[in-house]
Amino acid sequence: MARYSEITEEGSTNVYADLGYGDAAEMQPKSQRAGEIARAIKARRLTQDGAAALLGIDQSKVSRITRGQFRGVSEAKLLELVAKLGHEVTIVVGPVRRRAGKNELQFA
């Protein structure tokens, strides 16, 4: 019987950077917002058509966003959609304690 050793590699906190995407810094926060949009739609038991009507966008765009296909959708637009789904959006700007700043959104 062949034996295989387990190979693991610790990744960063950004899966897009780990996968080599050039725009990884943009993708990570947009992914979080798209995930929250999908969760909020599901929690409210909205159909994609119902969500599209509430959000003021096409059903096809709702489908793409909830499947993680958010390229071409600005971060500002994603934040607007999160707010339309009943979440308070607060942006805090403060001093950086590390070398690079971070973009973080917390969902309650």
C-alpha positions as CSV (number, residue, x, y, z in Angstrom):
1,M,0.0,0.0,0.0
2,A,1.4,3.4,-1.0
3,R,1.8,5.9,1.7
4,Y,1.3,9.6,1.1
5,S,2.6,12.2,3.4
6,E,0.3,15.1,4.2
7,I,1.5,18.3,2.7
8,T,0.0,21.5,4.1
9,E,0.9,25.1,3.6
10,E,-0.3,27.9,5.7
11,G,-2.0,30.6,3.7
12,S,-2.5,34.2,4.3
13,T,-5.7,35.8,5.4
14,N,-6.5,36.6,1.7
15,V,-7.3,33.5,-0.4
16,Y,-7.2,35.6,-3.5
17,A,-3.6,36.6,-2.8
18,D,-2.8,32.9,-2.1
19,L,-4.2,32.0,-5.5
20,G,-2.1,34.7,-7.2
21,Y,-4.8,37.2,-8.2
22,G,-3.3,40.6,-9.0
23,D,-6.2,42.4,-7.6
24,A,-6.4,40.3,-4.4
25,A,-6.6,43.4,-2.1
26,E,-9.8,44.5,-3.9
27,M,-11.3,41.0,-4.1
28,Q,-11.2,40.0,-0.5
29,P,-13.5,42.8,0.9
30,K,-15.8,42.6,-2.1
31,S,-16.1,38.8,-1.5
32,Q,-17.1,39.5,2.1
33,R,-19.8,42.0,1.0
34,A,-21.1,39.6,-1.7
35,G,-21.3,36.9,0.9
36,E,-23.3,39.1,3.3
37,I,-25.7,40.1,0.5
38,A,-26.3,36.4,-0.2
39,R,-26.9,35.6,3.5
40,A,-29.2,38.6,3.9
41,I,-31.3,37.5,0.8
42,K,-31.5,34.0,2.2
43,A,-32.4,35.1,5.7
44,R,-35.2,37.3,4.3
45,R,-36.4,34.4,2.2
46,L,-36.3,36.5,-0.9
47,T,-36.4,35.1,-4.4
48,Q,-33.8,36.5,-6.8
49,D,-36.6,38.5,-8.5
50,G,-37.8,39.8,-5.1
51,A,-34.2,40.7,-4.2
52,A,-33.7,42.4,-7.5
53,A,-36.8,44.5,-7.0
54,L,-35.8,45.5,-3.5
55,L,-32.2,46.3,-4.6
56,G,-33.1,48.1,-7.8
57,I,-30.9,45.8,-10.0
58,D,-31.5,43.1,-12.5
59,Q,-32.2,39.6,-11.3
60,S,-29.2,38.4,-13.4
61,K,-26.9,40.7,-11.4
62,V,-28.3,39.4,-8.1
63,S,-27.6,35.9,-9.4
64,R,-24.0,36.7,-10.3
65,I,-23.3,38.5,-7.0
66,T,-24.7,35.7,-4.9
67,R,-22.5,33.2,-6.8
68,G,-19.4,35.2,-6.1
69,Q,-19.1,36.8,-9.5
70,F,-18.7,40.4,-8.5
71,R,-16.1,41.7,-10.9
72,G,-17.4,44.8,-12.5
73,V,-19.4,45.7,-9.4
74,S,-17.9,48.5,-7.4
75,E,-17.3,48.2,-3.7
76,A,-19.5,51.2,-3.2
77,K,-22.3,49.5,-5.0
78,L,-21.9,46.4,-2.9
79,L,-22.1,48.5,0.3
80,E,-25.2,50.2,-1.1
81,L,-26.8,46.8,-1.6
82,V,-25.9,45.7,1.9
83,A,-27.6,48.8,3.3
84,K,-30.7,48.2,1.2
85,L,-30.9,44.8,2.7
86,G,-31.3,46.4,6.1
87,H,-27.7,46.5,7.4
88,E,-26.2,49.6,8.8
89,V,-23.0,50.4,7.0
90,T,-20.3,52.3,9.0
91,I,-16.9,53.2,7.5
92,V,-14.3,54.0,10.1
93,V,-11.0,55.8,9.1
94,G,-8.3,55.8,11.6
95,P,-4.5,55.6,12.0
96,V,-2.7,52.5,10.9
97,R,-0.9,50.6,13.6
98,R,0.9,48.3,11.1
99,R,2.8,48.9,7.9
100,A,-0.2,48.4,5.6
101,G,-3.8,49.5,6.2
102,K,-6.7,47.1,6.1
103,N,-10.2,47.2,4.8
104,E,-12.6,45.5,7.1
105,L,-16.4,45.3,7.4
106,Q,-18.0,43.7,10.4
107,F,-21.5,42.2,10.2
108,A,-23.6,41.9,13.3
